[in-house]
């Protein structure tokens, strides 16, 4: 290894022989001090002594490196803390320089005590984090609004080919999973509703419940939840990966707006395809409920089921679900792209962004559905 002190190659182990002379602790250091080999510690040399002075002497010191400076600095720091005199004799000239560098380094702070968190501080941090998230989301929504204005004026860097590709991915390729889940939801609703309606002899009312539940609530919500986990996470991972590879920075450098080029095609695709998926979900859910109603013990013919459903479900119920579905599509796309833009420039950051996109999308879907429930109740729609 290199010899910082300019001495010969290591030939003897490091040593620090301490002896107490009156009130002075004399420590004689010698041998070869290497950070990669065992060497004495100041606490070992000090022992249980509490001297009034400390003197370090050179006693056959060979090759040395930072391990010697650490030992001497620890002795100096102990002397300063306990008001003891400190002196060195015969030390290499480079030791003082290393000790000065070590003296300037701040000590590593102790780990906080593991206990109950400060509720007020935690609440304050959460509030600040929530405010920062709201500000970031508002900035993205504002940029999307400006992008829409540029699109109307024909100045947006918007590619319809990208939009059509996203329509295929989030629409046609999502039909199997949306259809399966919606069908099973209709089956579950039919079995659950039959428990109630049969108590009053109103088996036929199961058609009313399935029709209203699927068209107004379950159809758009189930389609939205499926796309939140399928498409929202994909958007976050795709954009997060582009950010990690600095592709978004390259677009901005070339004068291409990332909002126009990446985000708006995805928002438009989901806004268009979500109502269609909601209608498909409604049909599959109603078919699932119709199948259960046809089987014993309800024994309701499909024609009778459909005729009864038409007495309660009208166009306003279908429109309600379509409005919700279009809104949910926009929320999913915005949440996915937003989390992707927030992702750290690493593989772990991309994974966390995808997970966060799903959670954010579902949260926005639930909040949006609650807001629509209040608004439609006020409008008597």
C-alpha positions as CSV (number, residue, x, y, z in Angstrom):
1,X,0.0,0.0,0.0
2,X,1.2,3.6,-0.4
3,X,3.2,5.1,2.4
4,X,1.7,8.5,3.3
5,X,4.5,9.3,5.7
6,X,7.2,8.4,3.3
7,X,8.5,5.6,5.5
8,X,9.5,2.0,4.6
9,X,7.2,-0.9,3.9
10,X,5.3,-2.3,6.9
11,X,7.4,-4.6,9.0
12,X,5.8,-4.5,12.5
13,X,2.2,-4.3,13.8
14,X,0.9,-1.0,15.1
15,X,1.2,-0.5,18.8
16,X,0.3,2.2,21.4
17,X,2.0,1.6,24.8
18,X,0.4,3.7,27.5
19,X,1.9,4.5,30.9
20,X,0.8,6.9,33.6
21,X,3.6,9.2,34.8
22,X,2.3,11.3,37.7
23,X,-0.8,13.0,36.2
24,X,0.4,12.6,32.6
25,X,-0.6,9.7,30.3
26,X,2.3,9.0,28.0
27,X,1.4,7.0,24.9
28,X,4.3,5.6,22.8
29,X,3.2,4.8,19.3
30,X,5.2,2.6,17.0
31,X,5.0,0.0,14.2
32,X,3.2,0.3,10.9
33,X,-0.3,1.9,11.1
34,X,-2.6,0.8,8.3
35,X,-6.3,1.4,8.1
36,X,-6.8,-2.0,6.5
37,X,-5.1,-3.9,9.4
38,X,-5.7,-4.1,13.1
39,X,-4.5,-1.1,15.0
40,X,-4.9,0.3,18.6
41,X,-7.9,2.5,19.5
42,X,-7.7,5.5,21.8
43,X,-10.2,4.1,24.2
44,X,-8.0,1.0,24.6
45,X,-4.9,3.1,25.4
46,X,-6.8,5.4,27.7
47,X,-8.4,2.6,29.7
48,X,-9.9,3.8,33.0
49,X,-7.3,6.5,33.5
50,X,-8.3,10.2,33.9
51,X,-5.0,12.1,33.4
52,X,-4.5,15.8,33.6
53,X,-2.3,15.7,30.5
54,X,-1.7,13.5,27.5
55,X,1.6,13.2,25.6
56,X,2.0,11.1,22.4
57,X,5.6,10.1,21.6
58,X,7.1,8.5,18.5
59,X,8.6,5.1,19.5
60,X,9.7,3.5,16.3
61,X,6.9,4.6,14.0
62,X,7.0,3.0,10.6
63,X,4.6,3.3,7.7
64,X,1.4,5.2,8.6
65,X,-1.8,6.4,7.0
66,X,-5.1,7.9,8.2
67,X,-5.5,5.3,11.0
68,X,-2.7,7.1,13.0
69,X,-4.4,10.5,12.4
70,X,-7.7,9.1,13.6
71,X,-6.0,7.8,16.8
72,X,-4.3,11.1,17.5
73,X,-7.4,13.1,16.7
74,X,-9.4,10.9,19.2
75,X,-6.8,11.6,21.9
76,X,-6.9,15.3,21.1
77,X,-10.7,15.5,21.2
78,X,-10.7,13.6,24.5
79,X,-8.2,16.1,25.9
80,X,-10.3,19.1,24.8
81,X,-13.4,17.6,26.3
82,X,-11.8,16.9,29.7
83,X,-9.6,20.1,29.8
84,X,-6.4,18.1,29.7
85,X,-3.2,19.3,28.2
86,X,-2.3,17.6,24.9
87,X,1.1,17.3,23.3
88,X,2.8,15.3,20.5
89,X,6.6,14.6,20.1
90,X,8.3,13.3,17.1
91,X,5.2,12.9,14.9
92,X,5.6,13.0,11.1
93,X,4.7,16.4,9.6
94,X,1.8,15.1,7.6
95,X,-0.1,14.0,10.7
96,X,-1.0,17.5,11.7
97,X,-2.6,18.2,8.4
98,X,-4.7,15.1,8.5
99,X,-5.7,15.9,12.1
100,X,-6.8,19.4,11.0
101,X,-9.0,17.9,8.3
102,X,-10.6,15.5,10.7
103,X,-11.2,18.3,13.2
104,X,-13.3,20.1,10.6
105,X,-15.6,17.2,9.9
106,X,-18.9,17.3,11.7
107,X,-19.7,14.3,13.9
108,X,-22.3,11.9,12.7
109,X,-25.6,12.7,14.4
110,X,-27.1,10.1,16.7
111,X,-30.0,8.1,15.5
112,X,-33.3,9.5,16.8
113,X,-34.9,7.7,19.7
114,X,-37.4,5.1,18.5
115,X,-40.7,6.1,20.1
116,X,-44.0,7.5,19.3
117,X,-44.0,10.1,16.5
118,X,-44.7,13.7,17.3
119,X,-48.4,14.1,16.2
120,X,-48.2,17.8,15.6
121,X,-45.0,17.5,13.5
122,X,-46.4,14.6,11.5
123,X,-49.6,16.5,10.8
124,X,-47.6,19.5,9.7
125,X,-45.4,17.4,7.4
126,X,-48.5,15.8,5.9
127,X,-50.2,19.1,5.4
128,X,-47.1,20.5,3.6
129,X,-46.8,17.4,1.5
130,X,-50.5,17.6,0.6
131,X,-50.1,21.3,-0.4
132,X,-47.1,20.4,-2.6
133,X,-49.0,17.6,-4.3
134,X,-52.0,19.9,-4.9
135,X,-49.8,22.5,-6.4
136,X,-48.0,20.0,-8.7
137,X,-51.3,18.6,-9.9
138,X,-52.8,22.0,-10.5
139,X,-49.7,22.9,-12.6
140,X,-50.2,19.8,-14.7
141,X,-54.0,20.5,-15.1
142,X,-53.2,24.0,-16.2
143,X,-50.6,22.9,-18.7
144,X,-53.2,20.4,-20.1
145,X,-55.7,23.3,-20.4
146,X,-53.2,25.3,-22.4
147,X,-52.6,22.3,-24.5
148,X,-56.3,22.0,-25.3
149,X,-56.3,25.7,-26.3
150,X,-53.3,25.2,-28.6
151,X,-55.1,22.2,-30.1
152,X,-58.2,24.3,-30.9
153,X,-56.0,26.8,-32.6
154,X,-54.2,24.1,-34.5
155,X,-50.8,24.8,-32.9
156,X,-50.5,21.7,-30.6
157,X,-47.8,19.1,-31.2
158,X,-50.5,16.4,-31.1
159,X,-50.2,13.2,-33.1
160,X,-53.4,11.4,-33.9
161,X,-51.5,8.2,-34.6
162,X,-50.4,8.0,-31.0
163,X,-53.9,8.6,-29.8
164,X,-55.3,5.8,-32.0
165,X,-52.6,3.4,-30.7
166,X,-53.5,4.3,-27.1
167,X,-57.2,3.8,-27.9
168,X,-56.4,0.3,-29.1
169,X,-54.4,-0.5,-26.0
170,X,-56.8,0.9,-23.4
171,X,-60.0,0.0,-25.3
172,X,-60.0,-3.2,-27.4
173,X,-57.3,-4.9,-25.5
174,X,-59.1,-4.3,-22.2
175,X,-62.4,-5.9,-23.4
176,X,-61.7,-9.4,-22.0
177,X,-60.8,-8.4,-18.4
178,X,-63.6,-5.7,-18.3
179,X,-66.1,-8.2,-19.6
180,X,-65.2,-10.9,-17.2
181,X,-65.2,-8.7,-14.1
182,X,-68.5,-7.0,-15.1
183,X,-70.2,-10.3,-15.7
184,X,-69.1,-11.6,-12.3
185,X,-70.2,-8.4,-10.7
186,X,-73.7,-8.8,-12.2
187,X,-73.8,-12.4,-10.9
188,X,-72.8,-11.3,-7.4
189,X,-75.4,-8.5,-7.5
190,X,-78.1,-10.9,-8.6
191,X,-77.4,-13.4,-5.8
192,X,-77.2,-10.7,-3.2
193,X,-80.3,-8.9,-4.3
194,X,-82.3,-12.1,-4.5
195,X,-81.8,-12.5,-0.7
196,X,-83.8,-9.3,-0.2
197,X,-86.4,-9.3,-2.9
198,X,-87.5,-12.9,-2.2
199,X,-88.5,-12.0,1.3
200,X,-91.2,-9.7,-0.1
201,X,-92.2,-12.0,-3.0
202,X,-90.8,-9.5,-5.5
203,X,-88.5,-11.8,-7.5
204,X,-89.0,-9.7,-10.6
205,X,-87.5,-6.6,-8.9
206,X,-84.1,-8.2,-9.3
207,X,-84.2,-6.9,-12.9
208,X,-84.7,-3.3,-11.7
209,X,-81.9,-3.5,-9.2
210,X,-79.4,-5.0,-11.7
211,X,-80.3,-2.5,-14.4
212,X,-80.0,0.6,-12.2
213,X,-76.9,-0.6,-10.4
214,X,-75.0,-1.5,-13.5
215,X,-75.9,1.5,-15.6
216,X,-75.6,4.2,-12.9
217,X,-72.8,2.9,-10.7
218,X,-71.2,-0.5,-11.2
219,X,-70.6,-0.4,-14.9
220,X,-68.5,2.8,-15.1
221,X,-66.8,2.2,-11.7
222,X,-65.7,-1.4,-12.5
223,X,-64.4,-0.4,-15.9
224,X,-62.6,2.6,-14.3
225,X,-61.0,0.4,-11.6
226,X,-59.8,-2.1,-14.1
227,X,-58.3,0.6,-16.3
228,X,-56.7,2.3,-13.3
229,X,-54.8,-0.9,-12.5
230,X,-54.1,-1.8,-16.1
231,X,-53.7,1.5,-18.1
232,X,-53.0,4.1,-15.4
233,X,-50.0,2.1,-14.1
234,X,-48.8,1.5,-17.6
235,X,-48.9,5.3,-18.3
236,X,-46.9,6.0,-15.1
237,X,-44.3,3.3,-15.9
238,X,-43.9,4.4,-19.5
239,X,-43.5,8.1,-18.8
240,X,-41.4,7.4,-15.7
241,X,-39.0,5.3,-17.8
242,X,-38.8,8.0,-20.4
243,X,-37.9,10.5,-17.6
244,X,-35.2,8.1,-16.2
245,X,-33.7,7.8,-19.7
246,X,-33.9,11.6,-20.1
247,X,-36.1,11.3,-23.1
248,X,-38.5,13.9,-21.8
249,X,-35.6,16.3,-21.3
250,X,-34.6,15.7,-24.9
251,X,-38.1,16.5,-26.1
252,X,-38.1,19.8,-24.2
253,X,-34.6,20.6,-25.6
254,X,-35.9,20.0,-29.1
255,X,-38.9,22.4,-28.5
256,X,-41.5,19.6,-28.3
257,X,-44.0,20.0,-25.5
258,X,-44.2,16.8,-23.4
259,X,-47.8,17.6,-22.5
260,X,-48.8,17.9,-26.2
261,X,-46.8,14.9,-27.3
262,X,-47.2,12.4,-24.5
263,X,-50.0,13.3,-22.1
264,X,-52.8,14.7,-24.3
265,X,-53.0,11.7,-26.6
266,X,-53.5,9.4,-23.6
267,X,-56.1,11.7,-22.0
268,X,-58.0,11.9,-25.2
269,X,-57.8,8.1,-25.7
270,X,-59.2,7.3,-22.3
271,X,-61.8,10.0,-22.5
272,X,-63.2,8.5,-25.7
273,X,-62.8,4.8,-24.8
274,X,-64.1,4.8,-21.2
275,X,-67.8,5.5,-22.1
276,X,-67.7,2.7,-24.6
277,X,-66.1,0.3,-22.1
278,X,-68.8,1.4,-19.6
279,X,-71.5,0.5,-22.0
280,X,-69.8,-2.9,-22.6
281,X,-69.6,-3.3,-18.8
282,X,-73.3,-2.5,-18.4
283,X,-74.2,-5.1,-21.0
284,X,-72.0,-7.8,-19.5
285,X,-73.2,-7.1,-15.9
286,X,-76.9,-7.2,-17.0
287,X,-76.2,-10.5,-18.8
288,X,-74.7,-11.9,-15.6
289,X,-77.7,-10.9,-13.6
290,X,-80.1,-12.2,-16.2
291,X,-78.4,-15.6,-16.2
292,X,-78.8,-15.9,-12.4
293,X,-82.4,-14.7,-12.6
294,X,-83.1,-17.4,-15.2
295,X,-81.8,-20.2,-13.0
296,X,-83.7,-21.6,-10.0
297,X,-85.0,-20.5,-7.6
298,X,-85.9,-17.2,-9.4
299,X,-86.9,-18.8,-12.8
300,X,-87.3,-15.4,-14.5
301,X,-87.3,-15.7,-18.3
302,X,-84.9,-13.4,-20.1
303,X,-87.7,-11.6,-22.0
304,X,-89.5,-10.9,-18.8
305,X,-86.3,-9.7,-17.1
306,X,-85.6,-7.3,-20.0
307,X,-89.1,-6.0,-20.1
308,X,-89.1,-5.3,-16.4
309,X,-85.7,-3.6,-16.6
310,X,-87.1,-1.2,-19.3
311,X,-89.7,0.0,-16.9
312,X,-87.1,1.5,-14.5
313,X,-84.0,2.1,-16.6
314,X,-84.2,5.0,-19.1
315,X,-81.8,7.1,-21.1
316,X,-81.0,9.4,-18.2
317,X,-79.6,6.5,-16.2
318,X,-77.4,5.4,-19.1
319,X,-76.2,9.0,-19.7
320,X,-75.3,9.3,-16.0
321,X,-73.0,6.3,-16.3
322,X,-71.5,7.6,-19.5
323,X,-70.7,11.1,-18.0
324,X,-69.1,9.4,-15.0
325,X,-67.1,7.1,-17.3
326,X,-65.7,9.9,-19.4
327,X,-64.7,11.8,-16.3
328,X,-63.1,8.7,-14.8
329,X,-61.1,8.2,-18.0
330,X,-59.7,11.7,-17.7
331,X,-58.8,11.3,-14.0
332,X,-57.0,8.0,-14.7
333,X,-55.0,9.4,-17.5
334,X,-54.0,12.5,-15.6
335,X,-53.1,10.5,-12.4
336,X,-51.0,8.1,-14.4
337,X,-49.1,10.8,-16.4
338,X,-48.7,12.9,-13.2
339,X,-47.1,10.1,-11.2
340,X,-44.9,9.2,-14.2
341,X,-43.6,12.8,-14.4
342,X,-42.9,12.7,-10.6
343,X,-41.0,9.4,-10.8
344,X,-37.3,9.3,-9.7
345,X,-34.8,8.6,-12.3
346,X,-34.3,5.0,-11.4
347,X,-35.9,1.6,-11.8
348,X,-37.2,1.7,-8.2
349,X,-38.7,5.1,-8.9
350,X,-40.6,3.8,-11.9
351,X,-42.1,1.0,-9.9
352,X,-43.1,3.3,-7.1
353,X,-44.7,5.7,-9.7
354,X,-46.8,2.8,-11.2
355,X,-48.0,1.8,-7.7
356,X,-48.8,5.4,-6.7
357,X,-50.7,5.9,-10.0
358,X,-53.1,3.1,-9.2
359,X,-53.7,4.4,-5.7
360,X,-54.2,7.9,-6.9
361,X,-56.5,6.9,-9.7
362,X,-58.7,4.8,-7.4
363,X,-58.9,7.6,-4.9
364,X,-59.9,10.1,-7.6
365,X,-62.5,7.7,-8.9
366,X,-64.1,7.3,-5.5
367,X,-64.1,11.0,-4.8
368,X,-65.4,11.8,-8.3
369,X,-68.2,9.3,-7.9
370,X,-69.2,10.8,-4.6
371,X,-69.3,14.3,-6.1
372,X,-71.4,13.1,-9.0
373,X,-73.8,11.4,-6.5
374,X,-74.4,14.7,-4.7
375,X,-74.7,16.7,-8.0
376,X,-77.2,14.3,-9.6
377,X,-79.2,14.2,-6.4
378,X,-79.5,18.0,-6.4
379,X,-80.4,18.0,-10.1
380,X,-82.9,15.1,-9.5
381,X,-81.3,13.3,-12.4
